[in-house]
Amino acid sequence: MKSQVLALAVARLALSKKAGDVVVMDLRGLTTMADFFVVCSADSDVQIRAIADAVDDGMREKGSGAWHRESGSSSWVLLDFVDVVVHIFHRNTRSFYNLEKLWGDAKIRKIADAPARRAPARKVARAPRAKAGKKARA
């Protein structure tokens, strides 16, 4: 799977668990460490693990499981897909590491959750109304 496609797939999987502030950072030409970083935030340690599990399981189903998973603390999980590295931070921890500023030369693309599609409105058949000034027949 191409690294750009992988990065976008990972971002969508993170969004499936309500990850916040999801960005894909294009590092090609800046480093040989990885082509892309996917960075996202969570509101709790439980949500961090849920996002990490959803990304790892979802990519494994597509035949591209994580090569390495690192969890140095409960407020940050790293998933390494070789060309794509995923950083899942607790919202408060993310600002401390500030990867977007550290890799300020990278092209950064914000990934938003697609809005839910609304079903088209159905027309409801109504009984005809009597016109004003005329009495309805009995």
Backbone torsions as a table, in degrees:
resi	resn	phi	psi	omega
1	MET	NA	132.3	179.2
2	LYS	-61.4	146.3	-175.3
3	SER	-61.3	-36.0	-179.9
4	GLN	-68.2	-41.1	177.5
5	VAL	-64.9	-42.3	178.0
6	LEU	-60.5	-45.3	-179.3
7	ALA	-60.5	-43.8	179.6
8	LEU	-68.0	-37.3	177.1
9	ALA	-64.4	-42.1	177.9
10	VAL	-62.4	-43.4	180.0
11	ALA	-60.8	-42.5	179.5
12	ARG	-66.0	-38.3	177.5
13	LEU	-65.0	-38.8	177.2
14	ALA	-63.6	-41.0	178.3
15	LEU	-63.9	-28.3	179.5
16	SER	-63.6	-19.2	177.3
17	LYS	-110.9	24.8	174.7
18	LYS	63.1	35.4	173.5
19	ALA	-62.0	146.7	179.8
20	GLY	-106.9	156.9	174.8
21	ASP	47.7	53.6	-177.8
22	VAL	-80.2	125.3	176.7
23	VAL	-131.0	149.1	172.3
24	VAL	-113.0	122.0	-178.5
25	MET	-105.1	120.8	-179.5
26	ASP	-87.0	108.8	-177.2
27	LEU	-101.5	3.4	-179.4
28	ARG	-61.1	133.1	-178.4
29	GLY	87.4	-10.6	179.2
30	LEU	-104.1	-29.7	-178.3
31	THR	-157.2	160.1	174.6
32	THR	-99.4	0.1	-178.1
33	MET	-63.1	-42.9	-179.6
34	ALA	-162.8	158.8	176.1
35	ASP	-82.5	-37.3	-176.5
36	PHE	-140.5	146.7	164.4
37	PHE	-109.1	138.6	167.6
38	VAL	-112.9	122.7	-176.8
39	VAL	-121.5	134.2	178.0
40	CYS	-148.5	167.7	-177.2
41	SER	-120.7	155.8	175.3
42	ALA	-136.8	159.0	-177.5
43	ASP	-92.5	-10.7	-178.9
44	SER	-152.5	164.5	177.4
45	ASP	-63.6	-36.8	178.8
46	VAL	-63.7	-42.7	179.3
47	GLN	-66.5	-36.0	177.0
48	ILE	-58.2	-48.2	179.8
49	ARG	-65.1	-38.8	179.7
50	ALA	-63.6	-42.7	178.4
51	ILE	-64.1	-47.1	-179.7
52	ALA	-59.7	-44.3	179.8
53	ASP	-65.1	-41.5	179.8
54	ALA	-63.4	-42.2	179.6
55	VAL	-66.5	-48.8	-177.7
56	ASP	-63.3	-48.2	-179.1
57	ASP	-65.1	-43.8	-179.1
58	GLY	-63.0	-41.1	179.4
59	MET	-73.2	-33.3	177.0
60	ARG	-62.3	-39.6	177.4
61	GLU	-63.2	-28.9	178.6
62	LYS	-88.0	2.2	178.3
63	GLY	85.7	16.4	-178.4
64	SER	-133.0	59.5	-179.3
65	GLY	-66.2	160.1	179.9
66	ALA	-64.4	138.4	177.4
67	TRP	-75.8	-34.5	-177.0
68	HIS	-150.0	143.3	175.9
69	ARG	-127.8	129.6	-177.5
70	GLU	-128.2	135.9	178.4
71	SER	-139.6	83.7	-178.2
72	GLY	-70.2	-26.1	176.9
73	SER	-148.9	171.8	-178.8
74	SER	-76.4	-7.2	-176.7
75	SER	-103.2	11.2	-179.0
76	TRP	-161.7	129.4	174.5
77	VAL	-126.6	137.9	178.0
78	LEU	-117.7	130.3	174.0
79	LEU	-116.8	125.5	-176.9
80	ASP	-107.8	113.9	176.2
81	PHE	-105.1	24.3	-179.4
82	VAL	73.2	-71.4	-179.9
83	ASP	-84.7	-14.7	179.3
84	VAL	-130.1	128.2	177.8
85	VAL	-117.2	129.0	-177.1
86	VAL	-105.9	128.8	176.6
87	HIS	-115.4	117.7	178.2
88	ILE	-112.9	110.6	-175.0
89	PHE	-109.5	150.5	163.2
90	HIS	-67.6	143.6	-174.8
91	ARG	-50.7	-41.2	-178.9
92	ASN	-73.0	-31.5	-178.7
93	THR	-75.7	-33.0	-177.1
94	ARG	-58.3	-42.3	-178.7
95	SER	-66.4	-28.3	178.2
96	PHE	-66.8	-45.5	-179.1
97	TYR	-79.2	-31.7	173.3
98	ASN	43.3	57.9	-178.0
99	LEU	-61.4	-32.5	179.5
100	GLU	-62.4	-35.5	177.8
101	LYS	-78.9	-40.3	179.8
102	LEU	-59.4	-40.1	178.0
103	TRP	-106.1	49.9	-174.7
104	GLY	-61.1	-21.6	179.3
105	ASP	-82.3	-9.4	-178.7
106	ALA	-74.0	148.0	171.2
107	LYS	-76.6	126.3	-176.3
108	ILE	-114.2	127.2	179.3
109	ARG	-117.7	120.2	177.8
110	LYS	-79.9	131.6	-179.3
111	ILE	-109.1	119.8	-178.6
112	ALA	-106.1	150.9	175.8
113	ASP	-69.0	133.1	179.8
114	ALA	-66.1	134.8	179.1
115	PRO	-64.7	146.9	-179.9
116	ALA	-64.6	137.3	178.9
117	ARG	-78.4	135.2	177.3
118	ARG	-92.1	140.2	176.2
119	ALA	-68.4	143.5	179.1
120	PRO	-62.1	143.6	-179.2
121	ALA	-66.1	136.2	177.8
122	ARG	-94.1	142.2	176.3
123	LYS	-80.2	132.2	179.6
124	VAL	-102.0	127.3	178.8
125	ALA	-71.0	130.0	179.1
126	ARG	-116.1	151.3	175.5
127	ALA	-69.9	141.9	179.7
128	PRO	-63.8	140.6	179.7
129	ARG	-93.6	149.7	175.7
130	ALA	-74.0	141.0	179.9
131	LYS	-73.3	151.0	-179.8
132	ALA	-60.9	136.9	177.3
133	GLY	89.8	-11.4	177.8
134	LYS	-113.9	141.0	178.7
135	LYS	-87.0	140.8	177.2
136	ALA	-72.1	142.6	178.2
137	ARG	-73.8	145.3	179.5
138	ALA	-98.2	NA	NA
